[in-house]
Amino acid sequence: MLSKRLTMILNLIEPCNILADIGTDHGYLALEALQSQRAKQVIASDVRIGPLKQAQKTFAKANVFENVSYVISNGLHDIKIQPDAVIISGMGAELILSIIKTDLDRFKNIHQIILQANTKLDVLRKGMAELGFSMVSETIVQDGFFYVAQSYRFIGLCEVLTEFQAHFGLLIDHNDPVYTLYLKSEQERLAYILNHNPNSDKHKLLYDTLKTRL
């Protein structure tokens, strides 16, 4: 059974022909994408051989040996087939953006790019907008921590986000009770920061903005 985080990412996948799971780790998400017929073919990719061997074991245990390939690659660099969907999850925002910028032309031609950053969501949202990628969907779950995932598509227009959009989301359902809990936790975090650094204009602005939303 997938974790809430991985299930959230899985649910963002639109039916596709070739899905590349970059940083596949144990391969759980890639396997479920194939078995649920969200993808006709999956590429399980990682920068290290260890995770790929674990992914192979995951697929073998499920008796799945067809329509899957395993590639040691830093991002798309050594993936020769052009996927029409890509997942990059469980990394920091800067690393995700670095992977995309390294093969930017290829990412521009990918129909759906699903991202889940563990840190600095504002950096990811701003970075993708500046590169000309439009957010298609965005969702949140609480699985010990709060996790947010987005789906993007290249449109070539650079959007300028507000600070609220960059830090707290563009398309998350505002009626989602998990989102309300997330905003309250962020407000508490900002209050703690301001208690120790009351002259931080940036954090005060974010705190005041959240205060009007809650």
N, CA, C and O of each residue as an XYZ file, in Angstrom:
856
protein
N       0.847     -1.196      0.000
C       0.000      0.000      0.000
C       0.884      1.248      0.000
O       1.847      1.344      0.760
N       0.535      2.206     -0.873
C       1.304      3.431     -0.947
C       1.017      4.332      0.248
O      -0.071      4.296      0.823
N       2.008      5.138      0.613
C       1.814      6.143      1.652
C       0.865      7.221      1.120
O       0.578      7.273     -0.076
N       0.386      8.079      2.022
C      -0.476      9.174      1.593
C       0.256     10.090      0.615
O      -0.333     10.592     -0.342
N       1.550     10.301      0.870
C       2.337     11.172     -0.015
C       2.401     10.611     -1.429
O       2.168     11.329     -2.401
N       2.719      9.321     -1.537
C       2.835      8.718     -2.855
C       1.474      8.585     -3.533
O       1.373      8.722     -4.752
N       0.428      8.318     -2.749
C      -0.917      8.242     -3.321
C      -1.335      9.589     -3.895
O      -1.952      9.650     -4.959
N      -0.999     10.673     -3.190
C      -1.275     12.018     -3.692
C      -0.622     12.235     -5.048
O      -1.253     12.757     -5.967
N       0.642     11.837     -5.177
C       1.368     12.002     -6.437
C       0.751     11.122     -7.517
O       0.562     11.566     -8.649
N       0.440      9.888     -7.173
C      -0.175      8.958     -8.126
C      -1.458      9.541     -8.704
O      -1.706      9.433     -9.904
N      -2.271     10.156     -7.856
C      -3.563     10.680     -8.292
C      -3.435     11.878     -9.230
O      -4.407     12.260     -9.882
N      -2.251     12.467     -9.303
C      -2.036     13.578    -10.229
C      -1.700     13.097    -11.637
O      -1.749     13.881    -12.585
N      -1.363     11.826    -11.782
C      -0.943     11.305    -13.088
C      -2.140     11.152    -14.018
O      -3.092     10.436    -13.707
N      -2.083     11.827    -15.155
C      -3.058     11.610    -16.211
C      -2.587     10.415    -17.041
O      -1.382     10.185    -17.137
N      -3.500      9.646    -17.644
C      -3.084      8.497    -18.463
C      -2.029      8.906    -19.486
O      -2.197      9.884    -20.215
N      -0.942      8.142    -19.527
C       0.169      8.494    -20.410
C       0.791      7.228    -21.004
O       0.514      6.114    -20.560
N       1.627      7.423    -22.006
C       2.307      6.293    -22.631
C       3.581      5.912    -21.885
O       3.762      4.754    -21.510
N       4.466      6.888    -21.670
C       5.747      6.615    -21.013
C       5.923      7.563    -19.829
O       5.935      8.784    -19.989
N       6.059      6.986    -18.656
C       6.249      7.757    -17.432
C       7.656      7.523    -16.899
O       8.064      6.377    -16.709
N       8.396      8.592    -16.659
C       9.717      8.489    -16.039
C       9.608      8.907    -14.582
O       9.198     10.029    -14.284
N       9.971      8.017    -13.678
C       9.962      8.301    -12.243
C      11.404      8.571    -11.833
O      12.183      7.646    -11.606
N      11.745      9.851    -11.740
C      13.116     10.262    -11.452
C      13.325     10.280     -9.940
O      12.597     10.950     -9.207
N      14.325      9.538     -9.491
C      14.519      9.358     -8.053
C      13.529      8.337     -7.535
O      12.858      8.554     -6.527
N      13.448      7.213     -8.244
C      12.382      6.223     -7.998
C      12.456      5.551     -6.637
O      11.443      5.067     -6.132
N      13.646      5.515     -6.033
C      13.837      4.885     -4.732
C      13.435      3.404     -4.802
O      14.053      2.650     -5.553
N      12.431      2.970     -4.051
C      12.034      1.564     -4.052
C      11.129      1.182     -5.235
O      10.805      0.008     -5.416
N      10.729      2.162     -6.026
C       9.919      1.869     -7.204
C       8.438      1.662     -6.936
O       7.702      1.230     -7.823
N       7.994      1.965     -5.724
C       6.588      1.723     -5.385
C       5.642      2.530     -6.266
O       4.630      2.013     -6.739
N       5.974      3.793     -6.481
C       5.106      4.670     -7.254
C       5.083      4.262     -8.724
O       4.025      4.244     -9.353
N       6.249      3.937     -9.264
C       6.320      3.506    -10.665
C       5.522      2.236    -10.884
O       4.819      2.109    -11.887
N       5.623      1.298     -9.962
C       4.876      0.045    -10.070
C       3.375      0.301    -10.045
O       2.641     -0.247    -10.867
N       2.919      1.115     -9.125
C       1.475      1.381     -9.006
C       0.957      2.129    -10.226
O      -0.172      1.902    -10.661
N       1.780      3.023    -10.781
C       1.377      3.745    -11.988
C       1.162      2.783    -13.148
O       0.244      2.959    -13.949
N       2.012      1.767    -13.232
C       1.887      0.765    -14.285
C       0.695     -0.158    -14.031
O      -0.096     -0.419    -14.938
N       0.569     -0.643    -12.817
C      -0.494     -1.586    -12.500
C      -1.884     -0.947    -12.552
O      -2.866     -1.621    -12.863
N      -1.965      0.343    -12.249
C      -3.247      1.039    -12.303
C      -3.565      1.556    -13.705
O      -4.587      2.204    -13.928
N      -2.663      1.255    -14.643
C      -2.827      1.632    -16.050
C      -2.829      3.140    -16.272
O      -3.362      3.633    -17.266
N      -2.234      3.853    -15.344
C      -2.033      5.286    -15.591
C      -0.907      5.488    -16.605
O      -0.875      6.489    -17.320
N       0.012      4.528    -16.657
C       1.108      4.577    -17.622
C       1.209      3.227    -18.329
O       1.094      2.176    -17.700
N       1.425      3.270    -19.639
C       1.600      2.026    -20.395
C       3.013      1.477    -20.230
O       3.243      0.272    -20.340
N       3.949      2.377    -19.967
C       5.347      1.989    -19.784
C       5.973      2.916    -18.751
O       5.681      4.112    -18.743
N       6.829      2.386    -17.879
C       7.481      3.217    -16.878
C       8.999      3.069    -16.962
O       9.530      2.007    -17.288
N       9.666      4.161    -16.660
C      11.124      4.176    -16.542
C      11.446      4.516    -15.095
O      11.160      5.620    -14.632
N      12.035      3.574    -14.387
C      12.457      3.802    -13.010
C      13.904      4.285    -13.052
O      14.795      3.568    -13.505
N      14.124      5.504    -12.575
C      15.451      6.115    -12.699
C      15.947      6.607    -11.354
O      15.172      7.084    -10.525
N      17.253      6.483    -11.151
C      17.877      7.011     -9.942
C      19.355      7.259    -10.241
O      19.902      6.718    -11.202
N      19.989      8.077     -9.415
C      21.410      8.361     -9.624
C      22.297      7.273     -9.028
O      23.497      7.229     -9.301
N      21.710      6.395     -8.214
C      22.493      5.344     -7.556
C      21.956      3.961     -7.902
O      20.759      3.782     -8.125
N      22.861      2.988     -7.943
C      22.482      1.627     -8.292
C      21.665      0.970     -7.190
O      20.801      0.141     -7.473
N      21.930      1.332     -5.926
C      21.233      0.715     -4.804
C      19.719      0.839     -4.896
O      19.020     -0.173     -4.830
N      19.188      2.062     -5.049
C      17.742      2.212     -5.176
C      17.170      1.466     -6.378
O      16.071      0.916     -6.303
N      17.909      1.446     -7.484
C      17.412      0.744     -8.673
C      17.296     -0.757     -8.422
O      16.359     -1.397     -8.899
N      18.238     -1.312     -7.681
C      18.150     -2.738     -7.334
C      16.935     -2.990     -6.447
O      16.261     -4.011     -6.582
N      16.662     -2.057     -5.544
C      15.469     -2.183     -4.705
C      14.204     -2.094     -5.549
O      13.240     -2.820     -5.309
N      14.209     -1.203     -6.538
C      13.056     -1.075     -7.432
C      12.849     -2.359     -8.227
O      11.715     -2.800     -8.414
N      13.936     -2.957     -8.692
C      13.832     -4.221     -9.426
C      13.217     -5.304     -8.547
O      12.410     -6.106     -9.016
N      13.597     -5.327     -7.278
C      13.025     -6.305     -6.341
C      11.537     -6.054     -6.137
O      10.746     -6.992     -6.041
N      11.160     -4.772     -6.072
C       9.743     -4.420     -5.902
C       8.918     -4.936     -7.070
O       7.849     -5.514     -6.871
N       9.406     -4.731     -8.282
C       8.685     -5.186     -9.469
C       8.675     -6.711     -9.558
O       7.667     -7.310     -9.932
N       9.804     -7.334     -9.213
C       9.888     -8.796     -9.268
C       8.932     -9.431     -8.262
O       8.290    -10.438     -8.559
N       8.839     -8.839     -7.072
C       7.933     -9.357     -6.047
C       6.486     -9.283     -6.512
O       5.662    -10.118     -6.138
N       6.181     -8.278     -7.332
C       4.832     -8.120     -7.875
C       4.655     -8.912     -9.171
O       3.598     -8.870     -9.801
N       5.712     -9.633     -9.557
C       5.685    -10.453    -10.774
C       5.443     -9.598    -12.023
O       4.727    -10.004    -12.939
N       6.045     -8.425    -12.042
C       5.939     -7.510    -13.179
C       7.324     -7.348    -13.798
O       8.251     -6.842    -13.166
N       7.440     -7.787    -15.039
C       8.747     -7.753    -15.701
C       8.692     -7.050    -17.057
O       9.731     -6.795    -17.666
N       7.513     -6.744    -17.518
C       7.363     -6.102    -18.825
C       6.974     -4.637    -18.661
O       6.404     -4.230    -17.649
N       7.303     -3.862    -19.690
C       6.949     -2.440    -19.761
C       7.590     -1.610    -18.655
O       7.064     -0.570    -18.259
N       8.734     -2.083    -18.161
C       9.496     -1.318    -17.180
C      10.972     -1.393    -17.535
O      11.473     -2.449    -17.922
N      11.662     -0.274    -17.402
C      13.109     -0.242    -17.608
C      13.739      0.514    -16.449
O      13.104      1.357    -15.815
N      15.006      0.193    -16.186
C      15.722      0.781    -15.050
C      16.946      1.514    -15.590
O      17.756      0.939    -16.316
N      17.070      2.783    -15.229
C      18.141      3.606    -15.797
C      18.836      4.391    -14.682
O      18.186      5.083    -13.898
N      20.166      4.272    -14.623
C      20.952      5.150    -13.752
C      21.112      6.478    -14.481
O      21.732      6.537    -15.543
N      20.561      7.528    -13.917
C      20.590      8.815    -14.608
C      20.416      9.956    -13.624
O      19.696      9.836    -12.633
N      21.082     11.057    -13.908
C      20.863     12.300    -13.176
C      19.788     13.073    -13.929
O      20.074     13.731    -14.930
N      18.578     12.994    -13.456
C      17.466     13.591    -14.190
C      17.187     12.829    -15.467
O      17.158     11.598    -15.466
N      16.981     13.557    -16.564
C      16.701     12.922    -17.857
C      17.963     12.622    -18.657
O      17.887     12.063    -19.751
N      19.125     12.992    -18.116
C      20.356     13.003    -18.908
C      20.626     11.697    -19.641
O      20.946     11.716    -20.829
N      20.503     10.567    -18.961
C      20.815      9.274    -19.582
C      19.569      8.473    -19.934
O      19.663      7.282    -20.235
N      18.411      9.108    -19.901
C      17.173      8.463    -20.357
C      17.005      8.801    -21.830
O      16.709      9.945    -22.175
N      17.190      7.826    -22.689
C      17.209      8.074    -24.128
C      15.809      8.258    -24.710
O      15.616      9.033    -25.646
N      14.836      7.540    -24.151
C      13.461      7.659    -24.634
C      12.845      8.928    -24.064
O      13.043      9.250    -22.892
N      12.095      9.651    -24.898
C      11.434     10.859    -24.416
C      10.100     10.493    -23.770
O       9.191     10.034    -24.462
N       9.964     10.688    -22.458
C       8.687     10.385    -21.802
C       7.671     11.488    -22.060
O       8.036     12.619    -22.382
N       6.408     11.153    -21.918
C       5.393     12.197    -22.010
C       4.895     12.614    -20.630
O       4.068     13.517    -20.503
N       5.414     11.937    -19.585
C       5.124     12.322    -18.204
C       6.347     12.044    -17.349
O       7.044     11.049    -17.549
N       6.605     12.931    -16.393
C       7.762     12.797    -15.508
C       7.335     13.099    -14.075
O       6.564     14.025    -13.821
N       7.850     12.301    -13.148
C       7.667     12.573    -11.725
C       9.036     12.826    -11.100
O       9.965     12.041    -11.286
N       9.152     13.917    -10.366
C      10.344     14.184     -9.557
C       9.839     14.493     -8.157
O       9.187     15.516     -7.943
N      10.131     13.626     -7.210
C       9.565     13.813     -5.872
C      10.577     13.472     -4.788
O      11.578     12.796     -5.027
N      10.279     13.965     -3.580
C      11.090     13.633     -2.418
C      12.439     14.311     -2.378
O      13.353     13.832     -1.706
N      12.584     15.433     -3.094
C      13.853     16.160     -3.125
C      13.621     17.597     -2.692
O      12.484     18.025     -2.490
N      14.727     18.344     -2.552
C      14.621     19.765     -2.283
C      14.286     20.530     -3.545
O      14.537     20.047     -4.650
N      13.722     21.714     -3.396
C      13.299     22.515     -4.541
C      14.459     22.870     -5.461
O      14.320     22.826     -6.683
N      15.604     23.221     -4.880
C      16.739     23.628     -5.706
C      17.245     22.495     -6.580
O      17.614     22.711     -7.734
N      17.263     21.271     -6.025
C      17.703     20.113     -6.804
C      16.717     19.828     -7.931
O      17.125     19.532     -9.054
N      15.427     19.915     -7.639
C      14.416     19.685     -8.675
C      14.580     20.690     -9.811
O      14.564     20.313    -10.983
N      14.736     21.960     -9.469
C      14.901     22.986    -10.498
C      16.187     22.782    -11.287
O      16.222     23.028    -12.492
N      17.239     22.336    -10.617
C      18.498     22.072    -11.304
C      18.338     20.959    -12.334
O      18.869     21.047    -13.442
N      17.602     19.907    -11.961
C      17.345     18.794    -12.882
C      16.590     19.287    -14.114
O      16.902     18.893    -15.238
N      15.601     20.146    -13.901
C      14.796     20.646    -15.016
C      15.614     21.583    -15.899
O      15.544     21.496    -17.125
N      16.384     22.471    -15.291
C      17.177     23.422    -16.071
C      18.251     22.725    -16.895
O      18.590     23.183    -17.986
N      18.790     21.619    -16.381
C      19.842     20.895    -17.100
C      19.350     20.359    -18.438
O      20.096     20.341    -19.418
N      18.092     19.922    -18.478
C      17.510     19.393    -19.726
C      16.235     20.158    -20.056
O      15.196     19.565    -20.345
N      16.330     21.483    -20.007
C      15.150     22.331    -20.132
C      14.385     22.095    -21.430
O      13.155     22.034    -21.417
N      15.088     21.962    -22.539
C      14.403     21.776    -23.820
C      13.571     20.493    -23.840
O      12.488     20.460    -24.424
N      14.074     19.450    -23.207
C      13.315     18.212    -23.150
C      12.094     18.351    -22.248
O      11.017     17.849    -22.570
N      12.264     19.030    -21.123
C      11.136     19.218    -20.210
C      10.044     20.075    -20.840
O       8.863     19.891    -20.546
N      10.433     21.008    -21.704
C       9.434     21.849    -22.375
C       8.468     21.018    -23.218
O       7.334     21.430    -23.458
N       8.921     19.856    -23.662
C       8.108     19.016    -24.540
C       7.449     17.846    -23.815
O       6.946     16.922    -24.455
N       7.451     17.881    -22.499
C       6.798     16.833    -21.713
C       5.413     17.318    -21.305
O       5.262     18.408    -20.754
N       4.414     16.501    -21.579
C       3.024     16.909    -21.395
C       2.678     17.165    -19.939
O       1.962     18.117    -19.631
N       3.177     16.329    -19.042
C       2.881     16.540    -17.620
C       4.142     16.313    -16.774
O       4.815     15.287    -16.881
N       4.427     17.295    -15.944
C       5.578     17.261    -15.049
C       5.039     17.348    -13.627
O       4.498     18.377    -13.222
N       5.188     16.274    -12.880
C       4.644     16.213    -11.531
C       5.786     16.345    -10.532
O       6.732     15.558    -10.547
N       5.690     17.345     -9.667
C       6.766     17.659     -8.739
C       6.267     17.633     -7.297
O       5.156     18.070     -6.997
N       7.108     17.115     -6.421
C       6.817     17.153     -4.981
C       8.124     17.456     -4.266
O       8.992     16.593     -4.130
N       8.247     18.703     -3.810
C       9.467     19.140     -3.132
C       9.291     19.032     -1.628
O       8.221     19.333     -1.098
N      10.337     18.604     -0.947
C      10.299     18.493      0.514
C      10.655     19.802      1.202
O      10.354     19.986      2.381
N      11.293     20.710      0.476
C      11.718     21.985      1.062
C      11.481     23.126      0.088
O      11.394     22.914     -1.122
N      11.377     24.341      0.622
C      11.365     25.585     -0.142
C      10.360     25.572     -1.295
O      10.727     25.747     -2.457
N       9.106     25.365     -0.959
C       8.059     25.347     -1.981
C       7.959     26.679     -2.709
O       7.614     26.713     -3.890
N       8.254     27.772     -2.021
C       8.205     29.077     -2.678
C       9.249     29.173     -3.785
O       8.992     29.755     -4.839
N      10.422     28.605     -3.544
C      11.488     28.612     -4.557
C      11.060     27.785     -5.769
O      11.310     28.177     -6.908
N      10.423     26.652     -5.528
C       9.974     25.795     -6.626
C       8.893     26.492     -7.448
O       8.973     26.536     -8.676
N       7.874     27.041     -6.764
C       6.775     27.675     -7.496
C       7.274     28.877     -8.310
O       6.910     29.035     -9.476
N       8.105     29.719     -7.692
C       8.642     30.873     -8.413
C       9.529     30.436     -9.567
O       9.451     30.982    -10.667
N      10.376     29.442     -9.303
C      11.298     28.969    -10.329
C      10.584     28.410    -11.545
O      10.960     28.705    -12.679
N       9.557     27.604    -11.316
C       8.810     27.027    -12.437
C       8.074     28.114    -13.221
O       8.022     28.075    -14.450
N       7.505     29.084    -12.501
C       6.802     30.181    -13.171
C       7.763     31.006    -14.018
O       7.424     31.408    -15.131
N       8.955     31.258    -13.498
C       9.950     32.047    -14.229
C      10.460     31.320    -15.468
O      10.861     31.954    -16.444
N      10.444     29.984    -15.425
C      10.894     29.194    -16.584
C       9.814     29.034    -17.642
O      10.069     28.492    -18.717
N       8.603     29.507    -17.338
C       7.531     29.429    -18.324
C       6.621     28.232    -18.187
O       5.866     27.912    -19.105
N       6.686     27.552    -17.023
C       5.813     26.405    -16.783
C       4.576     26.850    -16.015
O       4.674     27.565    -15.019
N       3.428     26.425    -16.482
C       2.164     26.777    -15.838
C       1.707     25.637    -14.942
O       1.759     24.473    -15.339
N       1.257     25.969    -13.731
C       0.749     24.956    -12.828
C      -0.644     24.531    -13.272
O      -1.523     25.365    -13.487
N      -0.830     23.227    -13.405
C      -2.108     22.666    -13.847
C      -2.959     22.242    -12.666
O      -4.175     22.433    -12.667
N      -2.320     21.668    -11.661
C      -3.039     21.230    -10.460
C      -2.085     21.231     -9.282
O      -0.865     21.213     -9.447
N      -2.666     21.252     -8.085
C      -1.867     21.289     -6.856
C      -2.693     20.701     -5.719
O      -3.884     20.989     -5.594
N      -2.064     19.884     -4.900
C      -2.797     19.226     -3.815
C      -1.895     19.044     -2.604
O      -0.674     19.176     -2.696
N      -2.510     18.740     -1.470
C      -1.774     18.631     -0.210
C      -2.289     17.451      0.602
O      -3.478     17.132      0.561
N      -1.393     16.807      1.339
C      -1.778     15.767      2.295
C      -0.958     15.953      3.571
O       0.091     16.597      3.576
N      -1.467     15.375      4.636
C      -0.720     15.321      5.889
C      -0.360     13.868      6.146
O      -1.230     13.022      6.352
N       0.923     13.600      6.131
C       1.409     12.232      6.315
C       2.600     12.299      7.274
O       3.744     12.065      6.884
N       2.308     12.622      8.530
C       3.365     12.959      9.472
C       3.725     14.423      9.300
O       3.553     15.215     10.227
N       4.223     14.793      8.130
C       4.468     16.173      7.737
C       3.414     16.568      6.703
O       2.631     15.735      6.246
N       3.408     17.844      6.346
C       2.564     18.303      5.247
C       3.352     18.178      3.946
O       4.494     18.630      3.862
N       2.743     17.570      2.941
C       3.377     17.407      1.633
C       2.480     18.011      0.564
O       1.264     17.818      0.567
N       3.104     18.747     -0.351
C       2.384     19.385     -1.449
C       2.964     18.889     -2.764
O       4.182     18.774     -2.904
N       2.101     18.596     -3.722
C       2.546     18.177     -5.054
C       1.827     19.002     -6.104
O       0.680     19.411     -5.921
N       2.527     19.239     -7.214
C       1.946     20.012     -8.309
C       2.188     19.321     -9.639
O       3.120     18.530     -9.790
N       1.337     19.634    -10.592
C       1.529     19.206    -11.969
C       1.721     20.453    -12.819
O       0.986     21.430    -12.677
N       2.722     20.414    -13.710
C       3.058     21.562    -14.551
C       3.063     21.185    -16.034
O       3.199     20.020    -16.408
N       2.907     22.226    -16.862
C       3.027     22.080    -18.306
C       3.651     23.350    -18.851
O       3.330     24.445    -18.390
N       4.538     23.216    -19.827
C       5.216     24.387    -20.381
C       4.290     25.151    -21.312
O       3.690     24.580    -22.223
N       4.181     26.473    -21.065
C       3.387     27.323    -21.959
C       4.220     28.490    -22.500
O       3.790     29.193    -23.414
N       5.407     28.691    -21.934
C       6.299     29.727    -22.435
C       6.026     31.125    -21.920
O       6.650     32.085    -22.372
N       5.095     31.254    -20.975
C       4.805     32.554    -20.378
C       5.326     32.590    -18.951
O       5.075     31.676    -18.166
N       6.050     33.645    -18.621
C       6.618     33.772    -17.280
C       5.625     34.506    -16.378
O       5.362     35.694    -16.569
N       5.091     33.806    -15.419
C       4.096     34.372    -14.520
C       4.772     34.904    -13.257
O       5.688     34.279    -12.722
N       4.309     36.068    -12.786
C       4.815     36.646    -11.546
C       3.846     36.283    -10.429
O       2.672     36.649    -10.479
N       4.333     35.568     -9.428
C       3.490     35.124     -8.330
C       3.514     36.117     -7.185
O       4.515     36.796     -6.956
N       2.409     36.194     -6.472
C       2.399     36.959     -5.228
C       3.150     36.158     -4.172
O       3.382     34.962     -4.347
N       3.530     36.811     -3.082
C       4.228     36.098     -2.020
C       3.335     35.019     -1.410
O       3.819     33.950     -1.037
N       2.042     35.293     -1.308
C       1.129     34.284     -0.772
C       1.074     33.075     -1.704
O       1.141     31.937     -1.237
N       0.956     33.298     -2.998
C       0.913     32.197     -3.957
C       2.206     31.380     -3.921
O       2.175     30.150     -3.961
N       3.330     32.073     -3.847
C       4.610     31.381     -3.854
C       4.798     30.528     -2.608
O       5.301     29.408     -2.691
N       4.402     31.045     -1.467
C       4.651     30.343     -0.207
C       3.547     29.357      0.158
O       3.823     28.324      0.769
N       2.296     29.661     -0.208
C       1.187     28.865      0.319
C       0.305     28.235     -0.753
O      -0.693     27.593     -0.425
N       0.651     28.404     -2.022
C      -0.034     27.664     -3.068
C      -0.903     28.499     -3.982
O      -1.406     29.561     -3.614
N      -1.063     27.969     -5.215
C      -1.892     28.629     -6.214
C      -3.251     27.935     -6.366
O      -4.294     28.586     -6.419
N      -3.213     26.594     -6.436
C      -4.403     25.846     -6.836
C      -4.903     24.865     -5.783
O      -5.809     24.080     -6.063
N      -4.340     24.891     -4.588
C      -4.814     23.996     -3.537
C      -6.245     24.379     -3.162
O      -6.558     25.561     -3.014
N      -7.097     23.392     -3.013
C      -8.481     23.620     -2.636
C      -8.538     24.293     -1.259
O      -8.141     23.698     -0.256
N      -9.029     25.524     -1.218
C      -9.061     26.268      0.043
C     -10.076     25.703      1.027
O     -10.060     26.056      2.206
N     -10.956     24.832      0.553
C     -11.931     24.194      1.438
C     -11.413     22.880      2.024
O     -12.084     22.247      2.838
N     -10.229     22.483      1.607
C      -9.630     21.257      2.119
C      -9.212     21.488      3.575
O      -8.403     22.377      3.842
N      -9.744     20.706      4.520
C      -9.380     20.911      5.935
C      -7.890     20.727      6.199
O      -7.344     21.338      7.118
N      -7.227     19.889      5.399
C      -5.778     19.713      5.557
C      -5.052     21.014      5.220
O      -4.060     21.366      5.857
N      -5.557     21.715      4.218
C      -4.949     22.990      3.835
C      -5.082     24.016      4.962
O      -4.150     24.774      5.231
N      -6.237     24.034      5.614
C      -6.439     24.941      6.749
C      -5.464     24.624      7.873
O      -4.884     25.527      8.477
N      -5.285     23.330      8.153
C      -4.320     22.925      9.181
C      -2.904     23.347      8.794
O      -2.120     23.781      9.638
N      -2.592     23.215      7.515
C      -1.273     23.597      7.012
C      -1.027     25.099      7.214
O       0.037     25.505      7.680
N      -2.027     25.915      6.856
C      -1.868     27.357      7.010
C      -1.701     27.743      8.479
O      -0.918     28.636      8.805
N      -2.437     27.071      9.360
C      -2.314     27.352     10.782
C      -0.929     26.973     11.307
O      -0.359     27.678     12.141
N      -0.392     25.854     10.812
C       0.948     25.441     11.237
C       2.002     26.424     10.721
O       2.987     26.704     11.405
N       1.787     26.944      9.512
C       2.703     27.937      8.956
C       2.624     29.243      9.739
O       3.635     29.914      9.946
N       1.422     29.597     10.169
C       1.263     30.803     10.976
C       2.011     30.668     12.302
O       2.649     31.615     12.762
N       1.928     29.495     12.908
C       2.651     29.255     14.163
C       4.157     29.310     13.938
O       4.896     29.830     14.773
N       4.608     28.771     12.809
C       6.041     28.793     12.501
C       6.522     30.224     12.306
O       7.592     30.595     12.788
N       5.735     31.023     11.602
C       6.103     32.420     11.373
C       6.083     33.219     12.674
O       6.924     34.093     12.885
N       5.125     32.918     13.540
C       5.058     33.602     14.835
C       6.308     33.303     15.658
O       6.835     34.182     16.340
N       6.773     32.070     15.592
C       7.993     31.680     16.312
C       9.206     32.446     15.764
O      10.043     32.933     16.524
N       9.279     32.542     14.432
C      10.398     33.261     13.812
C      10.380     34.729     14.221
O      11.413     35.300     14.571
N       9.187     35.337     14.173
C       9.077     36.757     14.508
C       9.345     37.026     15.979
O       9.799     38.109     16.347
N       9.066     36.046     16.814
C       9.352     36.197     18.241
C      10.850     36.324     18.497
O      11.284     36.987     19.439
N      11.633     35.667     17.628
C      13.090     35.713     17.768
C      13.730     36.750     16.840
O      14.869     37.166     17.052
N      12.988     37.157     15.818
C      13.520     38.137     14.872
C      12.395     39.081     14.448
O      11.920     39.008     13.314
N      11.969     39.965     15.348
C      10.793     40.812     15.090
C      10.968     41.817     13.964
O       9.990     42.402     13.499
N      12.202     42.025     13.518
C      12.452     43.021     12.466
C      12.463     42.422     11.059
O      12.813     43.105     10.097
N      12.083     41.156     10.939
C      12.070     40.517      9.620
C      10.815     40.937      8.859
O       9.730     40.415      9.114
N      10.958     41.867      7.936
C       9.809     42.378      7.169
C       9.154     41.282      6.335
O       7.931     41.239      6.196
N       9.978     40.404      5.786
C       9.442     39.333      4.945
C       8.507     38.428      5.749
O       7.388     38.145      5.322
N       8.970     37.982      6.903
C       8.158     37.073      7.709
C       6.942     37.782      8.296
O       5.891     37.165      8.466
N       7.074     39.063      8.606
C       5.933     39.816      9.125
C       4.855     39.947      8.056
O       3.668     39.826      8.356
N       5.260     40.193      6.814
C       4.310     40.301      5.716
C       3.545     38.994      5.519
O       2.327     38.993      5.343
N       4.282     37.884      5.552
C       3.643     36.575      5.388
C       2.702     36.279      6.546
O       1.605     35.757      6.349
N       3.138     36.615      7.749
C       2.310     36.371      8.923
C       1.018     37.179      8.857
O      -0.064     36.654      9.121
N       1.134     38.453      8.504
C      -0.049     39.315      8.420
C      -0.995     38.843      7.320
O      -2.215     38.906      7.473
N      -0.424     38.366      6.205
C      -1.250     37.861      5.111
C      -2.024     36.624      5.537
O      -3.207     36.479      5.227
N      -1.346     35.740      6.248
C      -2.018     34.533      6.741
C      -3.102     34.899      7.745
O      -4.166     34.281      7.772
N      -2.834     35.887      8.554
C      -3.782     36.288      9.593
C      -5.109     36.723      8.986
O      -6.169     36.484      9.565
N      -5.053     37.357      7.825
C      -6.285     37.808      7.160
C      -7.012     36.645      6.480
O      -8.206     36.740      6.197
N      -6.297     35.553      6.219
C      -6.898     34.399      5.541
C      -7.537     33.422      6.507
O      -8.431     32.668      6.121
N      -7.099     33.421      7.746
C      -7.572     32.419      8.709
C      -8.634     33.002      9.648
O      -9.140     32.298     10.521
